[in-house]
């Protein structure tokens, strides 16, 4: 159920299957969730500026059922920011990550919701 979505002005050529796998593994590990539930979306080549420049930048959302909160989000940020800087050249001061903690009834899966499956 975790989903990490990044929209960025970085070129599609830098968004490889290997990178998606690295992000998936990092998200699963930092959240303590099975990677089999993790979804990763990277939307490259966006027309974006940050502070008036078109240097690499982005906005992201990390959605999960639980495992998000004040202390947890700091931990997740400490994992994701360095990874995205290393792999895509997005500096930490040119990326926002919004953390969304969803209830089990707010996330659908296999024709029902996680609440029906695990609630």
Rosetta silent file (secondary structure, phi, psi, omega in degrees, C-alpha in Angstrom):
SEQUENCE: XXXXXXXXXXXXXXXXXXXXXXXXXXXXXXXXXXXXXXXXXXXXXXXXXXXXXXXXXXXXXXXXXXXXXXXXXXXXXXXXXXXXXXXXXXXXXXXXXXXXXXXXXXXXXXXXXXXXXXX
SCORE:     score description
SCORE:     0.000 S_00000001
   1 L     0.000  -18.787  175.279    0.000    0.000    0.000 S_00000001
   2 L   -65.904  139.612  175.820    2.885    2.453    0.243 S_00000001
   3 E  -134.264  126.739  174.026    3.133    4.653   -2.822 S_00000001
   4 E  -112.508  123.197  179.691    5.973    7.033   -3.579 S_00000001
   5 E  -123.792  126.083  178.296    5.328    9.467   -6.437 S_00000001
   6 E  -120.911  126.436  170.635    7.955   11.906   -7.687 S_00000001
   7 E  -109.390  130.239 -172.190    7.340   14.584  -10.287 S_00000001
   8 E  -149.242  158.690  174.695   10.560   16.109  -11.549 S_00000001
   9 L   -90.038    2.360  178.009   12.167   18.071  -14.355 S_00000001
  10 L   -67.711  145.643 -176.728   14.965   15.489  -14.546 S_00000001
  11 L   -63.780  144.114  177.204   15.265   13.735  -17.898 S_00000001
  12 H   -57.110  -29.603 -178.432   13.507   10.421  -18.490 S_00000001
  13 H   -62.414  -22.074  178.690   16.867    8.943  -19.501 S_00000001
  14 H   -87.825  -11.535 -178.171   17.943    9.043  -15.839 S_00000001
  15 L   -96.205   89.271 -176.354   14.831    7.197  -14.639 S_00000001
  16 L   -98.015  162.588  173.456   15.860    3.599  -15.216 S_00000001
  17 H   -57.061  -35.213  178.787   14.233    0.371  -14.065 S_00000001
  18 H   -63.748  -40.684  178.070   17.213   -0.047  -11.736 S_00000001
  19 H   -63.740  -44.716  179.021   16.496    3.336  -10.127 S_00000001
  20 H   -58.671  -39.304  178.278   12.837    2.436   -9.611 S_00000001
  21 H   -66.590  -38.969  177.513   13.948   -0.779   -7.895 S_00000001
  22 H   -62.915  -44.159  179.481   16.351    1.166   -5.632 S_00000001
  23 H   -65.171  -42.784  179.818   13.586    3.555   -4.606 S_00000001
  24 H   -59.141  -46.604 -179.963   11.178    0.658   -4.040 S_00000001
  25 H   -63.086  -43.596 -179.572   13.638   -1.152   -1.804 S_00000001
  26 H   -63.389  -42.761  179.639   14.419    2.036    0.147 S_00000001
  27 H   -64.031  -46.171  179.334   10.722    2.826    0.688 S_00000001
  28 H   -59.466  -45.431 -177.716    9.978   -0.716    1.856 S_00000001
  29 H   -66.791  -46.200 -176.474   12.914   -0.713    4.246 S_00000001
  30 H   -67.510  -33.019  179.086   12.322    2.712    5.761 S_00000001
  31 H   -85.094  -17.428 -175.630    8.602    2.000    6.276 S_00000001
  32 L    71.016   32.123 -178.659    9.157   -1.575    7.428 S_00000001
  33 L  -112.313  154.724  175.505    6.596   -2.799    4.894 S_00000001
  34 L   -63.328  134.081 -179.917    6.817   -5.733    2.451 S_00000001
  35 H   -63.433  -22.702  179.566    8.212   -4.560   -0.862 S_00000001
  36 H   -62.184  -18.168  177.906    5.489   -6.603   -2.587 S_00000001
  37 H   -97.350  -10.238 -171.800    3.023   -3.836   -1.589 S_00000001
  38 L   -81.190  131.551  174.396    5.224   -0.863   -2.599 S_00000001
  39 E  -116.180  136.757  179.687    4.360    1.168   -5.714 S_00000001
  40 E  -124.633  131.062  174.955    6.765    3.711   -7.198 S_00000001
  41 E  -128.563  125.438  173.104    5.871    6.346   -9.781 S_00000001
  42 E  -121.142  123.403 -179.969    8.405    8.764  -11.246 S_00000001
  43 E  -108.892   97.667 -176.711    7.092   11.371  -13.670 S_00000001
  44 L   -86.874  179.063  172.429   10.151   12.860  -15.432 S_00000001
  45 L    59.747   29.313  178.109   10.585   15.665  -17.955 S_00000001
  46 L   -79.689  147.089  174.339    8.137   18.009  -16.220 S_00000001
  47 L   -79.116  101.144 -174.949    8.274   21.716  -16.953 S_00000001
  48 L  -137.919  146.439  167.724    9.351   22.870  -13.493 S_00000001
  49 L  -131.490  158.288  176.991   11.317   25.650  -11.892 S_00000001
  50 E  -140.664  121.073 -179.253   12.386   26.142   -8.301 S_00000001
  51 L    62.517   25.697  177.294   13.506   29.523   -7.118 S_00000001
  52 L    83.750    5.743  177.557   13.397   30.744  -10.692 S_00000001
  53 E  -121.509  158.896  179.203   15.875   28.182  -12.077 S_00000001
  54 L  -103.032   22.958  172.580   15.411   24.973  -14.016 S_00000001
  55 L   -61.288  160.678 -178.318   18.116   23.032  -12.182 S_00000001
  56 L   -50.338  132.075  179.570   16.944   19.551  -11.092 S_00000001
  57 L  -155.814  174.022  178.604   13.996   19.803   -8.712 S_00000001
  58 E  -175.677  170.407  170.618   10.836   17.978   -7.803 S_00000001
  59 E  -130.047  143.468 -176.577    7.836   17.404   -5.614 S_00000001
  60 E  -139.937  159.838  174.716    7.012   14.026   -4.122 S_00000001
  61 E  -133.432  132.334  171.929    4.398   12.270   -2.048 S_00000001
  62 E  -114.979  112.940  179.306    4.904    9.265    0.191 S_00000001
  63 E  -107.526  137.559  176.047    1.598    7.623    1.082 S_00000001
  64 E  -153.798  158.342  168.943    1.316    4.786    3.557 S_00000001
  65 L   -92.118  105.592 -177.411   -1.110    3.212    5.978 S_00000001
  66 L    74.564 -178.315  179.162    0.660    3.926    9.223 S_00000001
  67 L    65.879   16.553  175.778    4.420    4.190    9.758 S_00000001
  68 L  -124.691  146.797 -179.428    4.244    7.952    9.203 S_00000001
  69 L   167.687 -176.716 -174.467    4.463   10.656   11.842 S_00000001
  70 H   -55.152  -57.564 -177.751    6.754   13.345   13.194 S_00000001
  71 H   -70.412  -41.501 -177.956    9.710   11.110   14.086 S_00000001
  72 H   -62.845  -41.879 -177.782    9.075    8.575   11.331 S_00000001
  73 H   -63.690  -34.673  175.790    8.946   11.200    8.571 S_00000001
  74 H   -62.785  -41.236  178.196   12.366   12.518    9.598 S_00000001
  75 H   -64.054  -45.178 -179.577   13.717    8.984    9.234 S_00000001
  76 H   -63.945  -41.988  178.504   12.082    8.534    5.825 S_00000001
  77 H   -61.283  -39.941 -179.280   13.395   11.918    4.645 S_00000001
  78 H   -65.412  -21.984  176.301   16.909   10.945    5.774 S_00000001
  79 H   -87.935  -46.398 -170.944   16.676    7.894    3.487 S_00000001
  80 H   -76.679  -41.605 -177.376   14.950    9.413    0.443 S_00000001
  81 H   -59.673  -50.023  179.004   16.697   12.764    0.076 S_00000001
  82 H   -62.285  -36.346  179.169   20.247   11.362   -0.248 S_00000001
  83 H   -63.091  -46.011 -178.558   19.059    8.661   -2.650 S_00000001
  84 H   -71.257  -30.578  175.079   17.349   11.163   -4.963 S_00000001
  85 H   -68.481  -45.899 -178.790   20.317   13.525   -4.810 S_00000001
  86 H   -64.100  -45.835 -172.383   22.771   10.749   -5.680 S_00000001
  87 H   -84.730  -33.110 -174.599   20.678    9.184   -8.440 S_00000001
  88 H  -120.427   -5.440  179.162   18.922   12.188   -9.993 S_00000001
  89 L    74.966   19.720  178.413   20.936   15.199   -8.856 S_00000001
  90 L   -89.792  110.580  179.610   17.992   16.731   -6.976 S_00000001
  91 L   -68.596  151.984 -177.532   19.424   18.688   -4.068 S_00000001
  92 H   -58.517  -30.250  179.830   17.556   18.550   -0.789 S_00000001
  93 H   -87.431   15.081  177.298   16.676   22.221   -0.941 S_00000001
  94 H  -131.484   28.724 -178.857   14.975   21.667   -4.318 S_00000001
  95 E  -149.893  129.253  169.990   12.556   18.915   -3.328 S_00000001
  96 E  -106.253  137.577  170.158    9.418   18.784   -1.192 S_00000001
  97 E  -119.465  123.986  175.215    8.111   15.456    0.068 S_00000001
  98 E   -98.709  128.744 -179.474    4.560   15.375    1.397 S_00000001
  99 E  -101.118  124.528 -177.897    3.834   12.499    3.777 S_00000001
 100 E  -120.173  111.850  177.081    0.265   11.143    3.690 S_00000001
 101 E   -92.710  113.687 -176.781   -0.867    8.703    6.378 S_00000001
 102 L  -102.568  151.402  174.661   -4.019    7.011    5.099 S_00000001
 103 L   -80.094  159.651  179.365   -6.564    4.945    7.001 S_00000001
 104 H   -62.130  -27.253  179.711   -7.173    1.332    5.997 S_00000001
 105 H   -80.750   -9.207 -178.285  -10.622    2.313    4.738 S_00000001
 106 H   -95.759   -2.906 -176.668   -9.143    4.955    2.407 S_00000001
 107 L  -123.091  119.592  178.664   -6.975    2.603    0.326 S_00000001
 108 E   -85.890  150.848  178.853   -8.476    0.124   -2.128 S_00000001
 109 E  -164.865  134.456  177.798   -6.869   -3.185   -3.026 S_00000001
 110 L    50.324   41.535  175.656   -8.092   -6.354   -4.780 S_00000001
 111 L    81.663    9.783  178.074  -11.648   -5.084   -5.192 S_00000001
 112 E  -147.972 -155.776  175.969  -12.071   -3.986   -1.580 S_00000001
 113 E  -121.087  164.112  176.840  -10.163   -1.885    0.953 S_00000001
 114 H   -62.532  -26.597  177.642   -7.359   -2.709    3.338 S_00000001
 115 H   -62.714  -43.331  178.725   -9.883   -2.222    6.134 S_00000001
 116 H   -66.211  -32.609 -178.083  -11.907   -5.150    4.838 S_00000001
 117 H   -79.545  -42.279 -170.902   -8.762   -7.243    4.479 S_00000001
 118 H  -125.168   -5.484 -174.428   -7.002   -6.393    7.738 S_00000001
 119 L   -77.128    0.000    0.000   -9.376   -4.205    9.768 S_00000001
